[in-house]
């Protein structure tokens, strides 16, 4: 749709602007424009502009710079993945809107929802009947090029909030939180008194906390420690745990610690956090929470889960706590659940 909208005005000899949340997200549409307009391209500059023999021109911008496009003149501005753009309202009102004045141009805002943020604010202008605004909302089921059975299959696999957002185009509260506040609430129970069958451990780095979380056979948190101690005391606390499988954050300083424990115990696993591995393990935890397969007590764990967020960056999806907050409990819980889930599936241990 973005390619068609941009090509239409450029073929008529007018300038158009295309805006995305990050530079990396420009790539797909830029390449599709090259393919669609191949026979009429006069010159181009990679990921910056395409100029046509008609005199039309398409310029590509990343809204990592909120003032992108300022001082340009466009017949059409197309903003993509709007719900994932920081400060979209500011970019629109202080930058993009002024670019449309000379040509009396139009603006298009394309995106799947992500909570009730600036995209929702723009969307509601059309739904509330403001002059010169229109809004459309369609689910993936309306797409004639996608088999509805594939959508049904995704519905079975995905957490309810994720399916609602990604396939049904619905605006939900707190969708920036990957777990969902109602689901977090329904999984909040007192600490279990059953014995732990596995542990997840997130080790402190600089000002962070070491967190140790144990799960019982039902997936309920039955052991919880959160502390800042010298390394010797931290190591002793881990050594004192029952002899059941343990998964430890082995990123950075954690690597030699994991190796030391593996020489003592055969059931210690390391896990290196990076953007991709963190995304995978957090999505696993989100599914467990939304399917009510795990429980945890009120307090630090619940608070960190409630504050946790994800966002699109230049390199993909980033899962983290907001600035100034911690995610040590979330990481330890994710490690414990990942071990719990894989251990049951693979038969590393069985429940009595």
C-alpha positions as a Markdown table, in Angstrom:
| # | Residue | x | y | z |
|---|---|---|---|---|
| 1 | Unk | 0.0 | 0.0 | 0.0 |
| 2 | Unk | 2.8 | 2.4 | 0.8 |
| 3 | Unk | 4.5 | 1.7 | -2.5 |
| 4 | Unk | 1.3 | 2.4 | -4.4 |
| 5 | Unk | 0.6 | 5.6 | -2.5 |
| 6 | Unk | 4.1 | 6.9 | -3.1 |
| 7 | Unk | 4.3 | 5.8 | -6.7 |
| 8 | Unk | 1.0 | 7.4 | -7.6 |
| 9 | Unk | 2.1 | 11.0 | -6.8 |
| 10 | Unk | 5.7 | 10.5 | -8.0 |
| 11 | Unk | 4.4 | 9.3 | -11.4 |
| 12 | Unk | 2.3 | 12.5 | -11.6 |
| 13 | Unk | 5.5 | 14.5 | -11.2 |
| 14 | Unk | 5.1 | 15.5 | -7.5 |
| 15 | Unk | 7.4 | 14.9 | -4.5 |
| 16 | Unk | 6.4 | 12.4 | -1.8 |
| 17 | Unk | 7.9 | 11.6 | 1.6 |
| 18 | Unk | 8.0 | 8.2 | 3.3 |
| 19 | Unk | 8.7 | 8.0 | 7.1 |
| 20 | Unk | 9.4 | 5.0 | 9.4 |
| 21 | Unk | 10.3 | 4.7 | 13.1 |
| 22 | Unk | 13.9 | 3.5 | 12.4 |
| 23 | Unk | 16.4 | 3.7 | 9.5 |
| 24 | Unk | 16.4 | -0.1 | 9.2 |
| 25 | Unk | 12.6 | -0.2 | 8.5 |
| 26 | Unk | 13.1 | 1.9 | 5.3 |
| 27 | Unk | 14.8 | -1.0 | 3.6 |
| 28 | Unk | 11.8 | -3.0 | 2.5 |
| 29 | Unk | 9.7 | -0.2 | 1.0 |
| 30 | Unk | 12.7 | 1.4 | -0.6 |
| 31 | Unk | 13.5 | -1.8 | -2.5 |
| 32 | Unk | 9.9 | -2.4 | -3.4 |
| 33 | Unk | 9.7 | 1.1 | -4.9 |
| 34 | Unk | 12.9 | 0.4 | -6.9 |
| 35 | Unk | 11.3 | -2.7 | -8.3 |
| 36 | Unk | 7.9 | -1.1 | -9.1 |
| 37 | Unk | 9.4 | 2.0 | -10.7 |
| 38 | Unk | 12.4 | 0.5 | -12.3 |
| 39 | Unk | 11.7 | 1.6 | -15.9 |
| 40 | Unk | 11.1 | 5.3 | -15.0 |
| 41 | Unk | 13.8 | 5.9 | -12.5 |
| 42 | Unk | 16.1 | 8.8 | -13.5 |
| 43 | Unk | 18.5 | 8.6 | -10.5 |
| 44 | Unk | 18.5 | 7.3 | -6.9 |
| 45 | Unk | 20.5 | 7.4 | -3.7 |
| 46 | Unk | 20.3 | 4.3 | -1.5 |
| 47 | Unk | 17.6 | 4.6 | 1.2 |
| 48 | Unk | 17.5 | 8.4 | 0.7 |
| 49 | Unk | 15.6 | 9.2 | -2.5 |
| 50 | Unk | 14.3 | 7.9 | -5.9 |
| 51 | Unk | 13.8 | 10.5 | -8.7 |
| 52 | Unk | 11.7 | 9.7 | -11.7 |
| 53 | Unk | 11.8 | 10.9 | -15.3 |
| 54 | Unk | 8.4 | 12.5 | -14.7 |
| 55 | Unk | 10.0 | 14.9 | -12.3 |
| 56 | Unk | 8.5 | 13.2 | -9.3 |
| 57 | Unk | 10.6 | 12.2 | -6.3 |
| 58 | Unk | 10.2 | 10.0 | -3.3 |
| 59 | Unk | 12.3 | 10.8 | -0.2 |
| 60 | Unk | 12.9 | 8.3 | 2.6 |
| 61 | Unk | 13.2 | 9.4 | 6.3 |
| 62 | Unk | 13.7 | 7.8 | 9.7 |
| 63 | Unk | 11.8 | 9.4 | 12.5 |
| 64 | Unk | 14.6 | 8.7 | 14.9 |
| 65 | Unk | 15.0 | 12.4 | 14.0 |
| 66 | Unk | 11.7 | 13.9 | 15.1 |
| 67 | Unk | 12.2 | 16.8 | 12.7 |
| 68 | Unk | 12.8 | 14.5 | 9.6 |
| 69 | Unk | 11.4 | 16.1 | 6.4 |
| 70 | Unk | 11.2 | 19.6 | 7.9 |
| 71 | Unk | 11.4 | 22.4 | 5.2 |
| 72 | Unk | 10.5 | 19.9 | 2.4 |
| 73 | Unk | 7.4 | 20.2 | 0.2 |
| 74 | Unk | 5.3 | 17.1 | -0.4 |
| 75 | Unk | 2.2 | 16.2 | -2.3 |
| 76 | Unk | 1.9 | 13.1 | -0.1 |
| 77 | Unk | 3.5 | 11.9 | 3.2 |
| 78 | Unk | 3.2 | 8.3 | 4.1 |
| 79 | Unk | 4.2 | 7.3 | 7.6 |
| 80 | Unk | 4.6 | 3.5 | 8.2 |
| 81 | Unk | 4.6 | 1.5 | 11.5 |
| 82 | Unk | 3.3 | 4.7 | 13.2 |
| 83 | Unk | 2.4 | 2.9 | 16.4 |
| 84 | Unk | 6.1 | 2.1 | 17.0 |
| 85 | Unk | 7.3 | 5.7 | 16.4 |
| 86 | Unk | 8.4 | 7.6 | 19.5 |
| 87 | Unk | 6.8 | 11.0 | 19.7 |
| 88 | Unk | 4.8 | 10.6 | 16.5 |
| 89 | Unk | 2.4 | 13.4 | 17.4 |
| 90 | Unk | 5.3 | 15.8 | 17.7 |
| 91 | Unk | 6.8 | 14.6 | 14.4 |
| 92 | Unk | 3.4 | 15.1 | 12.7 |
| 93 | Unk | 2.5 | 18.5 | 14.2 |
| 94 | Unk | 6.0 | 20.1 | 14.2 |
| 95 | Unk | 7.5 | 18.5 | 11.1 |
| 96 | Unk | 5.5 | 16.5 | 8.6 |
| 97 | Unk | 2.3 | 18.6 | 8.6 |
| 98 | Unk | 4.0 | 21.7 | 7.4 |
| 99 | Unk | 5.5 | 19.8 | 4.4 |
| 100 | Unk | 2.0 | 19.4 | 2.9 |
| 101 | Unk | 1.0 | 23.0 | 2.8 |
| 102 | Unk | 2.4 | 24.1 | -0.6 |
| 103 | Unk | 0.8 | 21.3 | -2.6 |
| 104 | Unk | -2.3 | 21.0 | -0.3 |
| 105 | Unk | -1.0 | 17.4 | 0.1 |
| 106 | Unk | -2.4 | 14.4 | 2.0 |
| 107 | Unk | -1.0 | 12.2 | 4.8 |
| 108 | Unk | -1.4 | 8.5 | 5.4 |
| 109 | Unk | -0.6 | 6.8 | 8.6 |
| 110 | Unk | -0.1 | 3.0 | 8.4 |
| 111 | Unk | 0.4 | 0.6 | 11.2 |
| 112 | Unk | -0.7 | -2.3 | 13.4 |
| 113 | Unk | -1.8 | -0.9 | 16.8 |
| 114 | Unk | 0.4 | -0.9 | 19.9 |
| 115 | Unk | -1.7 | 0.3 | 22.7 |
| 116 | Unk | -3.5 | 3.6 | 22.8 |
| 117 | Unk | -0.6 | 5.8 | 21.8 |
| 118 | Unk | -0.1 | 8.6 | 19.2 |
| 119 | Unk | -1.3 | 6.3 | 16.4 |
| 120 | Unk | -4.5 | 5.7 | 18.3 |
| 121 | Unk | -4.9 | 9.4 | 18.7 |
| 122 | Unk | -4.5 | 10.0 | 15.0 |
| 123 | Unk | -6.8 | 7.1 | 14.2 |
| 124 | Unk | -9.6 | 8.5 | 16.5 |
| 125 | Unk | -9.6 | 11.8 | 14.5 |
| 126 | Unk | -11.1 | 9.9 | 11.6 |
| 127 | Unk | -13.4 | 7.8 | 13.7 |
| 128 | Unk | -14.8 | 10.9 | 15.5 |
| 129 | Unk | -15.6 | 12.6 | 12.2 |
| 130 | Unk | -13.2 | 15.4 | 12.2 |
| 131 | Unk | -13.2 | 17.3 | 8.9 |
| 132 | Unk | -10.7 | 16.0 | 6.3 |
| 133 | Unk | -9.9 | 12.9 | 8.3 |
| 134 | Unk | -10.8 | 9.2 | 7.6 |
| 135 | Unk | -9.8 | 6.0 | 9.4 |
| 136 | Unk | -9.9 | 2.4 | 8.3 |
| 137 | Unk | -9.5 | -0.7 | 10.4 |
| 138 | Unk | -9.3 | -4.2 | 8.9 |
| 139 | Unk | -8.3 | -7.6 | 10.3 |
| 140 | Unk | -6.0 | -10.0 | 8.4 |
| 141 | Unk | -9.0 | -12.1 | 7.7 |
| 142 | Unk | -10.0 | -9.4 | 5.1 |
| 143 | Unk | -6.8 | -9.9 | 3.2 |
| 144 | Unk | -7.6 | -12.0 | 0.0 |
| 145 | Unk | -4.0 | -13.0 | -0.4 |
| 146 | Unk | -3.7 | -14.8 | 3.0 |
| 147 | Unk | -5.4 | -18.1 | 3.8 |
| 148 | Unk | -7.8 | -17.7 | 6.7 |
| 149 | Unk | -6.8 | -21.1 | 8.0 |
| 150 | Unk | -3.3 | -19.7 | 8.5 |
| 151 | Unk | -4.8 | -16.9 | 10.6 |
| 152 | Unk | -6.7 | -19.5 | 12.6 |
| 153 | Unk | -3.5 | -21.4 | 13.2 |
| 154 | Unk | -1.8 | -18.2 | 14.4 |
| 155 | Unk | -4.7 | -17.6 | 16.8 |
| 156 | Unk | -4.1 | -21.0 | 18.4 |
| 157 | Unk | -0.4 | -20.3 | 18.8 |
| 158 | Unk | -0.2 | -16.7 | 19.9 |
| 159 | Unk | -1.1 | -15.0 | 23.2 |
| 160 | Unk | -4.5 | -13.4 | 23.0 |
| 161 | Unk | -3.2 | -9.8 | 23.2 |
| 162 | Unk | -0.6 | -10.5 | 20.5 |
| 163 | Unk | -3.2 | -12.0 | 18.1 |
| 164 | Unk | -5.7 | -9.2 | 18.8 |
| 165 | Unk | -3.1 | -6.6 | 17.9 |
| 166 | Unk | -1.2 | -8.3 | 15.0 |
| 167 | Unk | -4.1 | -10.0 | 13.2 |
| 168 | Unk | -7.3 | -8.2 | 14.3 |
| 169 | Unk | -5.9 | -4.7 | 14.3 |
| 170 | Unk | -7.4 | -3.9 | 17.7 |
| 171 | Unk | -6.2 | -1.2 | 20.1 |
| 172 | Unk | -5.6 | -2.6 | 23.5 |
| 173 | Unk | -4.5 | -0.9 | 26.7 |
| 174 | Unk | -0.9 | -1.5 | 27.8 |
| 175 | Unk | 0.1 | -3.5 | 24.7 |
| 176 | Unk | 3.6 | -2.2 | 25.0 |
| 177 | Unk | 3.8 | -4.6 | 27.9 |
| 178 | Unk | 4.3 | -8.0 | 26.4 |
| 179 | Unk | 2.6 | -9.9 | 29.2 |
| 180 | Unk | -0.6 | -7.9 | 29.6 |
| 181 | Unk | -1.6 | -6.4 | 32.9 |
| 182 | Unk | -4.8 | -8.4 | 33.3 |
| 183 | Unk | -2.9 | -11.7 | 32.7 |
| 184 | Unk | -0.2 | -10.6 | 35.2 |
| 185 | Unk | -3.0 | -10.0 | 37.8 |
| 186 | Unk | -4.6 | -13.4 | 37.2 |
| 187 | Unk | -1.2 | -15.2 | 37.8 |
| 188 | Unk | -0.5 | -13.4 | 41.1 |
| 189 | Unk | -0.7 | -15.9 | 44.0 |
| 190 | Unk | 1.1 | -16.3 | 47.3 |
| 191 | Unk | 4.5 | -18.0 | 47.3 |
| 192 | Unk | 4.1 | -21.8 | 46.9 |
| 193 | Unk | 5.1 | -24.1 | 49.8 |
| 194 | Unk | 6.0 | -26.9 | 47.4 |
| 195 | Unk | 9.7 | -27.8 | 46.8 |
| 196 | Unk | 11.5 | -26.3 | 43.9 |
| 197 | Unk | 12.1 | -28.5 | 40.8 |
| 198 | Unk | 14.2 | -25.9 | 39.0 |
| 199 | Unk | 15.8 | -22.4 | 39.4 |
| 200 | Unk | 16.4 | -19.4 | 37.2 |
| 201 | Unk | 19.2 | -17.0 | 38.3 |
| 202 | Unk | 19.9 | -13.5 | 37.0 |
| 203 | Unk | 23.2 | -12.2 | 38.2 |
| 204 | Unk | 23.8 | -8.7 | 39.3 |
| 205 | Unk | 25.7 | -6.3 | 37.0 |
| 206 | Unk | 26.9 | -2.9 | 38.5 |
| 207 | Unk | 23.8 | -1.4 | 40.2 |
| 208 | Unk | 21.5 | -4.4 | 39.5 |
| 209 | Unk | 20.3 | -7.2 | 41.8 |
| 210 | Unk | 21.0 | -10.9 | 41.8 |
| 211 | Unk | 17.6 | -12.7 | 41.7 |
| 212 | Unk | 17.1 | -16.4 | 42.3 |
| 213 | Unk | 13.6 | -17.8 | 41.5 |
| 214 | Unk | 12.6 | -21.4 | 42.0 |
| 215 | Unk | 9.5 | -23.0 | 40.5 |
| 216 | Unk | 7.6 | -26.0 | 41.8 |
| 217 | Unk | 6.2 | -28.9 | 39.7 |
| 218 | Unk | 3.1 | -26.8 | 38.9 |
| 219 | Unk | 5.1 | -23.8 | 37.6 |
| 220 | Unk | 4.4 | -21.7 | 40.7 |
| 221 | Unk | 7.2 | -19.6 | 42.3 |
| 222 | Unk | 8.2 | -21.3 | 45.5 |
| 223 | Unk | 11.6 | -19.7 | 46.2 |
| 224 | Unk | 12.5 | -16.0 | 45.8 |
| 225 | Unk | 15.7 | -14.1 | 46.7 |
| 226 | Unk | 16.7 | -10.7 | 45.6 |
| 227 | Unk | 19.9 | -9.1 | 46.9 |
| 228 | Unk | 23.1 | -7.2 | 46.4 |
| 229 | Unk | 26.0 | -9.1 | 48.0 |
| 230 | Unk | 29.7 | -9.5 | 47.4 |
| 231 | Unk | 30.5 | -12.2 | 44.9 |
| 232 | Unk | 31.6 | -14.7 | 47.5 |
| 233 | Unk | 28.3 | -14.5 | 49.3 |
| 234 | Unk | 26.4 | -14.6 | 46.0 |
| 235 | Unk | 28.2 | -17.8 | 45.0 |
| 236 | Unk | 27.5 | -19.4 | 48.4 |
| 237 | Unk | 23.8 | -18.6 | 48.1 |
| 238 | Unk | 23.7 | -20.4 | 44.7 |
| 239 | Unk | 25.7 | -23.4 | 46.1 |
| 240 | Unk | 23.1 | -23.7 | 49.0 |
| 241 | Unk | 20.3 | -24.3 | 46.5 |
| 242 | Unk | 18.7 | -27.8 | 46.3 |
| 243 | Unk | 20.4 | -30.1 | 43.8 |
| 244 | Unk | 17.8 | -29.6 | 41.0 |
| 245 | Unk | 18.3 | -28.1 | 37.4 |
| 246 | Unk | 19.5 | -24.5 | 37.4 |
| 247 | Unk | 19.7 | -22.0 | 34.5 |
| 248 | Unk | 22.0 | -19.0 | 35.0 |
| 249 | Unk | 22.5 | -15.8 | 33.1 |
| 250 | Unk | 26.0 | -16.4 | 31.7 |
| 251 | Unk | 26.3 | -13.1 | 29.9 |
| 252 | Unk | 29.6 | -11.3 | 30.5 |
| 253 | Unk | 30.8 | -11.9 | 34.1 |
| 254 | Unk | 28.3 | -14.8 | 34.4 |
| 255 | Unk | 30.2 | -17.0 | 32.0 |
| 256 | Unk | 33.1 | -18.0 | 34.4 |
| 257 | Unk | 30.6 | -18.5 | 37.2 |
| 258 | Unk | 28.5 | -20.9 | 35.2 |
| 259 | Unk | 31.7 | -22.8 | 34.2 |
| 260 | Unk | 32.7 | -23.1 | 37.9 |
| 261 | Unk | 29.3 | -24.5 | 38.8 |
| 262 | Unk | 29.2 | -26.9 | 35.9 |
| 263 | Unk | 32.4 | -28.5 | 37.3 |
| 264 | Unk | 30.5 | -29.2 | 40.5 |
| 265 | Unk | 27.0 | -30.0 | 39.2 |
| 266 | Unk | 25.9 | -31.5 | 35.9 |
| 267 | Unk | 22.5 | -29.9 | 36.0 |
| 268 | Unk | 23.6 | -26.3 | 35.6 |
| 269 | Unk | 22.9 | -24.5 | 32.3 |
| 270 | Unk | 24.1 | -21.1 | 31.1 |
| 271 | Unk | 22.1 | -18.7 | 29.0 |
| 272 | Unk | 23.5 | -15.7 | 27.2 |
| 273 | Unk | 21.2 | -12.8 | 26.9 |
| 274 | Unk | 21.3 | -10.9 | 23.6 |
| 275 | Unk | 18.5 | -9.1 | 21.7 |
| 276 | Unk | 17.4 | -12.2 | 19.8 |
| 277 | Unk | 17.7 | -14.7 | 22.7 |
| 278 | Unk | 15.9 | -12.3 | 25.1 |
| 279 | Unk | 13.1 | -11.8 | 22.7 |
| 280 | Unk | 12.6 | -15.6 | 22.4 |
| 281 | Unk | 12.7 | -16.3 | 26.1 |
| 282 | Unk | 10.4 | -13.4 | 26.9 |
| 283 | Unk | 7.9 | -14.5 | 24.4 |
| 284 | Unk | 7.9 | -17.9 | 26.0 |
| 285 | Unk | 7.2 | -16.3 | 29.4 |
| 286 | Unk | 4.5 | -14.1 | 27.9 |
| 287 | Unk | 2.7 | -17.2 | 26.6 |
| 288 | Unk | 3.0 | -19.0 | 29.9 |
| 289 | Unk | 1.5 | -15.9 | 31.8 |
| 290 | Unk | -1.3 | -15.5 | 29.3 |
| 291 | Unk | -2.1 | -19.2 | 29.4 |
| 292 | Unk | -1.9 | -19.1 | 33.2 |
| 293 | Unk | 0.7 | -21.8 | 33.3 |
| 294 | Unk | 2.9 | -20.0 | 35.9 |
| 295 | Unk | 2.2 | -18.1 | 39.1 |
| 296 | Unk | 4.2 | -15.6 | 41.2 |
| 297 | Unk | 3.8 | -13.6 | 44.4 |
| 298 | Unk | 2.9 | -9.9 | 44.7 |
| 299 | Unk | 5.8 | -7.5 | 45.1 |
| 300 | Unk | 9.0 | -7.2 | 43.2 |
| 301 | Unk | 8.2 | -9.9 | 40.6 |
| 302 | Unk | 4.7 | -8.5 | 39.8 |
| 303 | Unk | 6.0 | -4.9 | 39.7 |
| 304 | Unk | 8.8 | -5.7 | 37.3 |
| 305 | Unk | 6.5 | -7.7 | 35.0 |
| 306 | Unk | 4.0 | -4.8 | 35.0 |
| 307 | Unk | 6.6 | -2.2 | 34.1 |
| 308 | Unk | 8.4 | -4.4 | 31.4 |
| 309 | Unk | 8.1 | -3.1 | 27.8 |
| 310 | Unk | 9.1 | -3.9 | 24.3 |
| 311 | Unk | 9.9 | -1.6 | 21.5 |
| 312 | Unk | 11.1 | -1.6 | 17.9 |
| 313 | Unk | 14.7 | -0.5 | 17.4 |
| 314 | Unk | 17.2 | -0.4 | 14.4 |
| 315 | Unk | 18.1 | -4.0 | 15.0 |
| 316 | Unk | 14.7 | -5.5 | 15.8 |
| 317 | Unk | 12.5 | -5.9 | 18.9 |
| 318 | Unk | 14.0 | -4.9 | 22.2 |
| 319 | Unk | 12.6 | -6.2 | 25.5 |
| 320 | Unk | 13.6 | -4.2 | 28.6 |
| 321 | Unk | 12.6 | -2.3 | 31.7 |
| 322 | Unk | 12.0 | 1.5 | 31.3 |
| 323 | Unk | 14.9 | 3.7 | 32.1 |
| 324 | Unk | 15.7 | 3.8 | 35.8 |
| 325 | Unk | 13.8 | 0.5 | 36.5 |
| 326 | Unk | 15.0 | -3.1 | 36.9 |
| 327 | Unk | 14.2 | -6.3 | 35.0 |
| 328 | Unk | 16.3 | -8.8 | 37.1 |
| 329 | Unk | 13.1 | -10.5 | 38.4 |
| 330 | Unk | 11.7 | -10.8 | 35.0 |
| 331 | Unk | 14.9 | -12.3 | 33.6 |
| 332 | Unk | 15.2 | -14.8 | 36.4 |
| 333 | Unk | 11.5 | -15.8 | 36.1 |
| 334 | Unk | 12.0 | -16.2 | 32.3 |
| 335 | Unk | 15.1 | -18.4 | 32.8 |
| 336 | Unk | 13.2 | -20.5 | 35.4 |
| 337 | Unk | 10.2 | -21.0 | 33.1 |
| 338 | Unk | 12.4 | -21.8 | 30.1 |
| 339 | Unk | 14.1 | -24.5 | 32.1 |
| 340 | Unk | 10.8 | -25.8 | 33.5 |
| 341 | Unk | 9.2 | -26.0 | 30.1 |
| 342 | Unk | 12.1 | -27.6 | 28.3 |
| 343 | Unk | 12.8 | -30.0 | 31.2 |
| 344 | Unk | 9.3 | -31.3 | 31.1 |
| 345 | Unk | 9.2 | -31.6 | 27.3 |
| 346 | Unk | 12.5 | -33.4 | 27.1 |
| 347 | Unk | 12.1 | -35.5 | 30.2 |
| 348 | Unk | 15.2 | -34.2 | 32.0 |
| 349 | Unk | 13.2 | -34.8 | 35.1 |
| 350 | Unk | 9.8 | -36.0 | 35.9 |
| 351 | Unk | 7.3 | -35.0 | 38.7 |
| 352 | Unk | 6.6 | -37.3 | 41.6 |
